Each structure stands twice: as structure tokens, then as C-alpha cells.
Amino acid sequence: MGVLVIGGTGLIGGALARAWRRRGAAVEATYHLLPEPGLRGLDMTDEGAVRGLLEELRPDFVALPAANPHVDYCQLHPEETRRVNVAATLMVARACRRARARMVFFSSDYVFDGRKDSYCESDPPRPLNEYGRQKAEAEAGVLAEDAGNLIVRTSGAYGWQRQPKNFVLQLRERLSRGLRMAVASDLLYNPTAADNLAEVVAELREKGAGGVFHVVGAQRLARYEFALLAARAFGLKESLLDAVPSGSFPSVAPRPRSSTLETGKLRCLVSTPLWGASEGLRRMAAAPLPIKGSDSLLQ
């Protein structure tokens, strides 16, 4: 009995594995295209492989952060990305039900259209783009398989990861090279430290929580405001950041103007505090991620 993390090489998957191990849980994690020592290879679109792994490990809880999160790519390739973000997700949910394992599925603030100032868990999803539609459909399917499953909606996750995909690492890489970076000044959201997210999810599991929860950072910020905080945290030049309207970016998929998520439901249940952006960035800058099998740090 323990936890299986499908997508352990990603930002959230890695943070989840670390959080559960700190709490003494038995954790297994998988990779798909990027092998990592100690992780098991798994293609989550292969139903036989997923069922076989669950039968072998017999976890009581399965975390599914694995997905195709590229919003514009989903807009351009809906059939391809639906095979991962919807079909494979629901197949994993069916396999979990057969194996009598509860599941946590990671969804997104993009299930909302941004026409409200902020959103709570009971607000009906109204996605603007294909990625949001896929997440909303997967949410409904995961809960239909087992009402005790957990849906975690989050937003703008950041932190250390071996592939520098998240916003903070991209900003850090560009500004450290002296390159300018344009950032949207009119899109509001709750940037979320992956390590904080993982600790909250670990507590939700311990409390047996099910249904939909919003787990996001405690500060509502425009993307440009968050970029300024990130530059300061890493001692980089804020003058290299340019505030621009979101309409000036050549994006394919529309984004919600405000995807702020309310966390009152969560705060009534868990004791783990939600970090603000300044706190999350301070902790990130102070604690680079050790690389397995090495004394070096991911910096």
C-alpha cells in the first residue's frame, strides 16, 4: 500500500514524490520519455501497462499530474492531445476503480472563462480554449468513475525541475543572459509554488478528501507583477522585463482575463498554509534542487 505518481519527472510529479517521502509514505513514480534512476517507464495511454502496474504495486492512492499542458498546441491539435488529456486520464481512472485505489487528478484554472473576478469550486466550468475543455471533461469523467476521487485545480505552478519549462525558470534563464522578456500585464492569476501544492495535496490525501478543491498561491497577481517578484528573488534586472497587453502575443488559444481561484473550501479543511508568491520564490531561490546521484545542485 502506498502512492503511485504517474508523471514523476514533471514539476508537480517530482514535488509530490518528495512531499510524500518526507511524510514517510512508500512512493513509486513513473516516467515516459525522460528516464530517471528509480522511476518506472510507463506510457499512460497503454491500458494494459497501466493496469499491470497497478496490479503489481497495489497502491491505495494514484496521483496523475501527467498531461500535455501546452495550451496553444492543444488548440491546434485537439484530437492528438485529447488522447492523453482526456482518454488516457479516464482510462487511468477506470484502472484505479478496478484496483480499489483512490486518485487525484490535476486540473487547471483554464476551465473558467475569466469573465468573473474569481471562481470557487461550485462555479460551472466555462472554458475558453481546447485545453480548458479537455480538463473540464476529464474532471467530470474522473468523478463519474469514483465520487471519492480528488480533483485539484491549480494555476501557474513554478519551482525547480530538470527541464526548465515553467515560467520562473524560463524567466531566470532569459534574464541571466541579458535578454529582454515581454510579459502580459492584464492577465490575473494565482502563481503556485509546486512544493507548497504538493504538501497541501499530501494533507488532503491524509484527510481522505474527495471532490474538487482549488489549491493555488495566496496572492492574486498580474503576470508582469509576478515576473518582477521573480526577478528580484534571483537578483536579476527588472529593467529587462516589458509589460505588454496579452493581445500583443501571437497566441493561438484565448486565455481568461482573470483566472483567480478562491480557496475558502480548502482552508476550512487543511492546516498547511498557502504561500504567497514572495514566500514561494524566496524558498525556491534559497533551496536549489539536488540532482540525484550527484553532489551538485540544479541552479
SETI-761444 format. One record per residue (C-alpha): residue number from 1; z negated, x, y. Coordinates in steps of 0.5 Angstrom, whole numbers, plus 500, padded with zeros to 3 digits. Layout:
[atom NUM [Z X Y]];
...
//
This chain:
[atom 1 [500 500 500]];
[atom 2 [502 503 507]];
[atom 3 [507 503 512]];
[atom 4 [515 504 512]];
[atom 5 [518 506 518]];
[atom 6 [526 504 518]];
[atom 7 [529 509 523]];
[atom 8 [524 514 523]];
[atom 9 [528 519 527]];
[atom 10 [528 515 533]];
[atom 11 [524 515 539]];
[atom 12 [520 509 537]];
[atom 13 [520 510 530]];
[atom 14 [517 517 531]];
[atom 15 [512 515 535]];
[atom 16 [510 509 530]];
[atom 17 [509 514 525]];
[atom 18 [505 519 529]];
[atom 19 [500 513 531]];
[atom 20 [499 510 524]];
[atom 21 [498 517 521]];
[atom 22 [493 518 527]];
[atom 23 [489 512 524]];
[atom 24 [489 514 517]];
[atom 25 [495 510 514]];
[atom 26 [500 512 509]];
[atom 27 [506 512 512]];
[atom 28 [513 513 510]];
[atom 29 [519 514 514]];
[atom 30 [527 514 514]];
[atom 31 [533 517 517]];
[atom 32 [540 515 517]];
[atom 33 [545 520 520]];
[atom 34 [540 526 522]];
[atom 35 [536 529 516]];
[atom 36 [529 531 518]];
[atom 37 [524 534 513]];
[atom 38 [519 529 510]];
[atom 39 [524 523 511]];
[atom 40 [528 519 506]];
[atom 41 [535 518 507]];
[atom 42 [537 510 508]];
[atom 43 [543 506 510]];
[atom 44 [539 500 512]];
[atom 45 [546 496 511]];
[atom 46 [546 497 504]];
[atom 47 [542 492 501]];
[atom 48 [541 495 494]];
[atom 49 [538 501 497]];
[atom 50 [533 497 502]];
[atom 51 [531 493 496]];
[atom 52 [530 499 492]];
[atom 53 [526 503 497]];
[atom 54 [521 497 498]];
[atom 55 [520 496 490]];
[atom 56 [519 504 490]];
[atom 57 [514 504 495]];
[atom 58 [511 497 496]];
[atom 59 [509 498 503]];
[atom 60 [505 492 506]];
[atom 61 [508 493 513]];
[atom 62 [515 495 515]];
[atom 63 [517 497 522]];
[atom 64 [524 496 524]];
[atom 65 [526 500 530]];
[atom 66 [533 502 528]];
[atom 67 [538 499 531]];
[atom 68 [545 500 535]];
[atom 69 [542 500 542]];
[atom 70 [548 502 546]];
[atom 71 [549 495 551]];
[atom 72 [556 497 553]];
[atom 73 [558 499 546]];
[atom 74 [555 492 543]];
[atom 75 [559 488 549]];
[atom 76 [566 492 547]];
[atom 77 [565 492 539]];
[atom 78 [561 486 537]];
[atom 79 [563 485 530]];
[atom 80 [561 492 528]];
[atom 81 [554 492 532]];
[atom 82 [552 485 529]];
[atom 83 [553 488 522]];
[atom 84 [547 493 524]];
[atom 85 [543 489 529]];
[atom 86 [543 482 526]];
[atom 87 [546 482 519]];
[atom 88 [542 488 517]];
[atom 89 [536 486 520]];
[atom 90 [536 479 517]];
[atom 91 [537 483 510]];
[atom 92 [531 487 511]];
[atom 93 [527 481 513]];
[atom 94 [529 478 506]];
[atom 95 [528 484 502]];
[atom 96 [521 484 506]];
[atom 97 [519 477 504]];
[atom 98 [521 478 497]];
[atom 99 [517 485 497]];
[atom 100 [511 481 500]];
[atom 101 [511 486 506]];
[atom 102 [510 483 513]];
[atom 103 [515 486 518]];
[atom 104 [515 488 525]];
[atom 105 [522 487 529]];
[atom 106 [523 491 536]];
[atom 107 [527 486 541]];
[atom 108 [528 487 548]];
[atom 109 [527 484 555]];
[atom 110 [535 483 555]];
[atom 111 [534 477 551]];
[atom 112 [533 474 558]];
[atom 113 [538 473 564]];
[atom 114 [534 475 569]];
[atom 115 [534 469 574]];
[atom 116 [526 468 573]];
[atom 117 [522 473 577]];
[atom 118 [518 475 570]];
[atom 119 [518 472 563]];
[atom 120 [513 470 558]];
[atom 121 [513 469 550]];
[atom 122 [515 462 551]];
[atom 123 [521 462 555]];
[atom 124 [527 461 552]];
[atom 125 [532 467 551]];
[atom 126 [538 466 555]];
[atom 127 [541 473 554]];
[atom 128 [547 475 559]];
[atom 129 [550 480 554]];
[atom 130 [552 481 547]];
[atom 131 [546 486 546]];
[atom 132 [541 481 548]];
[atom 133 [545 475 544]];
[atom 134 [544 480 538]];
[atom 135 [537 481 539]];
[atom 136 [535 474 540]];
[atom 137 [539 472 534]];
[atom 138 [535 477 530]];
[atom 139 [529 475 533]];
[atom 140 [530 467 530]];
[atom 141 [532 470 523]];
[atom 142 [526 474 522]];
[atom 143 [521 469 524]];
[atom 144 [525 464 520]];
[atom 145 [524 469 514]];
[atom 146 [517 469 515]];
[atom 147 [513 466 521]];
[atom 148 [508 471 520]];
[atom 149 [512 477 522]];
[atom 150 [512 480 528]];
[atom 151 [517 480 534]];
[atom 152 [515 486 539]];
[atom 153 [520 485 546]];
[atom 154 [519 492 550]];
[atom 155 [523 495 555]];
[atom 156 [525 502 558]];
[atom 157 [522 506 552]];
[atom 158 [521 513 554]];
[atom 159 [518 519 551]];
[atom 160 [520 526 547]];
[atom 161 [525 525 542]];
[atom 162 [529 531 539]];
[atom 163 [536 527 541]];
[atom 164 [535 526 549]];
[atom 165 [537 519 549]];
[atom 166 [532 516 553]];
[atom 167 [532 515 561]];
[atom 168 [527 520 562]];
[atom 169 [530 526 558]];
[atom 170 [537 525 561]];
[atom 171 [534 525 568]];
[atom 172 [530 531 566]];
[atom 173 [536 535 563]];
[atom 174 [541 533 569]];
[atom 175 [536 535 575]];
[atom 176 [533 541 572]];
[atom 177 [541 543 572]];
[atom 178 [541 541 579]];
[atom 179 [546 535 578]];
[atom 180 [545 529 582]];
[atom 181 [544 523 579]];
[atom 182 [545 515 581]];
[atom 183 [540 510 579]];
[atom 184 [540 503 580]];
[atom 185 [536 500 586]];
[atom 186 [536 493 585]];
[atom 187 [534 492 577]];
[atom 188 [527 491 576]];
[atom 189 [523 492 569]];
[atom 190 [517 495 566]];
[atom 191 [518 502 563]];
[atom 192 [514 503 557]];
[atom 193 [511 510 554]];
[atom 194 [513 510 547]];
[atom 195 [507 513 545]];
[atom 196 [503 507 548]];
[atom 197 [507 502 545]];
[atom 198 [506 505 538]];
[atom 199 [499 505 539]];
[atom 200 [499 497 541]];
[atom 201 [503 496 535]];
[atom 202 [498 499 530]];
[atom 203 [493 495 533]];
[atom 204 [497 489 532]];
[atom 205 [498 490 525]];
[atom 206 [491 491 524]];
[atom 207 [489 484 527]];
[atom 208 [494 481 523]];
[atom 209 [498 479 529]];
[atom 210 [505 475 528]];
[atom 211 [510 471 532]];
[atom 212 [513 474 539]];
[atom 213 [509 479 543]];
[atom 214 [511 483 550]];
[atom 215 [509 490 549]];
[atom 216 [511 494 556]];
[atom 217 [508 498 561]];
[atom 218 [504 496 566]];
[atom 219 [508 497 572]];
[atom 220 [514 493 575]];
[atom 221 [519 498 578]];
[atom 222 [526 498 580]];
[atom 223 [530 504 576]];
[atom 224 [530 508 582]];
[atom 225 [523 508 583]];
[atom 226 [521 510 576]];
[atom 227 [526 515 577]];
[atom 228 [522 518 583]];
[atom 229 [516 518 579]];
[atom 230 [519 522 573]];
[atom 231 [522 527 578]];
[atom 232 [515 528 581]];
[atom 233 [512 528 574]];
[atom 234 [516 534 572]];
[atom 235 [516 538 578]];
[atom 236 [524 536 580]];
[atom 237 [527 535 586]];
[atom 238 [527 528 588]];
[atom 239 [533 529 593]];
[atom 240 [538 529 587]];
[atom 241 [537 522 586]];
[atom 242 [541 517 589]];
[atom 243 [539 510 590]];
[atom 244 [545 505 589]];
[atom 245 [546 498 587]];
[atom 246 [547 496 580]];
[atom 247 [554 493 582]];
[atom 248 [557 500 583]];
[atom 249 [556 503 576]];
[atom 250 [562 502 571]];
[atom 251 [558 498 566]];
[atom 252 [562 493 561]];
[atom 253 [556 489 560]];
[atom 254 [552 485 565]];
[atom 255 [545 487 566]];
[atom 256 [539 482 568]];
[atom 257 [537 483 575]];
[atom 258 [529 482 573]];
[atom 259 [527 483 566]];
[atom 260 [520 484 567]];
[atom 261 [516 481 561]];
[atom 262 [509 478 562]];
[atom 263 [503 481 557]];
[atom 264 [498 476 558]];
[atom 265 [498 474 551]];
[atom 266 [498 481 548]];
[atom 267 [492 483 553]];
[atom 268 [488 477 550]];
[atom 269 [488 480 543]];
[atom 270 [488 488 543]];
[atom 271 [484 493 547]];
[atom 272 [489 498 547]];
[atom 273 [490 499 555]];
[atom 274 [497 498 557]];
[atom 275 [499 505 561]];
[atom 276 [503 504 568]];
[atom 277 [509 509 569]];
[atom 278 [505 514 573]];
[atom 279 [500 515 567]];
[atom 280 [505 515 561]];
[atom 281 [509 520 565]];
[atom 282 [503 524 566]];
[atom 283 [501 524 559]];
[atom 284 [509 526 557]];
[atom 285 [509 532 562]];
[atom 286 [502 534 559]];
[atom 287 [504 534 552]];
[atom 288 [511 536 549]];
[atom 289 [512 534 542]];
[atom 290 [511 539 537]];
[atom 291 [517 541 532]];
[atom 292 [516 540 525]];
[atom 293 [516 547 521]];
[atom 294 [515 551 528]];
[atom 295 [510 553 533]];
[atom 296 [515 552 538]];
[atom 297 [515 545 543]];
[atom 298 [520 540 545]];
[atom 299 [521 542 552]];
//
